[in-house]
Amino acid sequence: MKAIYPDDGDGDPEAVPGLRPETDGAAGITSFTLEVGGETFAVRPNDFGGTDYTWLSGPNPGYGFGASPTPDLSLDEHRENIRGFLAIVDPTTGYIESD
């Protein structure tokens, strides 16, 4: 497994799992949650003009998807993106299965 810390240390012992913090490019824009088909997603802009969707109620912590570009999407358009994702997720594994 590749070390993710530059000093090969154990990381921050005080770190708490959660949503990825806002970055400079998305500063001032808040994330929000949407419930679609009984599933909850965190929706937030990314630094590339797109949107990151994190599946909060899914079986795999931190799993989700991104869409780009997504300037000024309505809530209905965000819901449609999430429905498309849920339609291709394997209900047994909770992941998008490759061919």
N, C-alpha and C positions, 0 to 999 in steps of 0.2 A: 504494500500500500504506500502511495506517495505521501510524504509528509506535507502538511499544509501550512505549517509554521516555519518561517525562515530559519529559526534557531533550533529546529527539531524538538522544541519544548512541548509541554503539555497544554499550552494555550492559557487563557485566562481562567483561573479557578472560580472566579466570580461571575463568569458569563452565564446568561440565562437564555434559553431558547426563545425565539419569538420571530416576529416579522423582520425582514431585512430593513435596516435603517434607511431613511431617505438619503439620497445623494445630492450633490450640489446642483446637478441639472434638474432635479425634480423638487428642489427646495421650495417650500411654500405651497406645494400641492399635496393634499392629504390623501391617504388611502381610505377606502371604505369597504364595507362588506356587502355582499349580495347573496341572497338565498335563491337557488334555482333548482327545481325538482327535488326539494328536500335536502340539498347539499349547500354548504356555505363556503364562499370564496372571498378572499381578500383581493381587492382590485386596486392597483396603484400604477401610476405612470413610471416608465423607465427613462433612462438617459438618452434613448435612441428614438424618441418620438412614438414609442409603442406602449403597450400595457402588459404588466405582469399579473397573472392570476394565480393565486396560491389556494389550493384546495384544503381548507381548514378542517372540514368534517370528513375528509377522505381517510383511507386506511394507511396512507404513507405520508408521514410528516414532511412538510416542505414541498411536496409534489404539486405540480401545476403545469402551466404553460404560458407562453407569451404570444402576443400578436403585434404586428407592426406593418405599416404605420397605422396609428389609431387616433388621429386628431379629432377631438371634440365628439367622441362617440356618445350616443344617448344611452340611458340605462337599458332600454330595450335591445340596443346593439350589443352591449356588454353581455346581457342575458343570452343572446343568440350565440355569441362566441363560446360561452360556457356550455350551452346545450350541445353545440358541436363537439366540444371536448368530451363531455360525458357520453355522447353517442359512440365514441371510438375507444373508450376505456374498457378493458376487460373486467367485468364485474367480479371475477374470481380473484384476480391479482391486484386490481386497483391501478394498474399501469396500462399505458398504450403498448400493445404488443407489436413487435416488429414481425415482418413477414418471414 
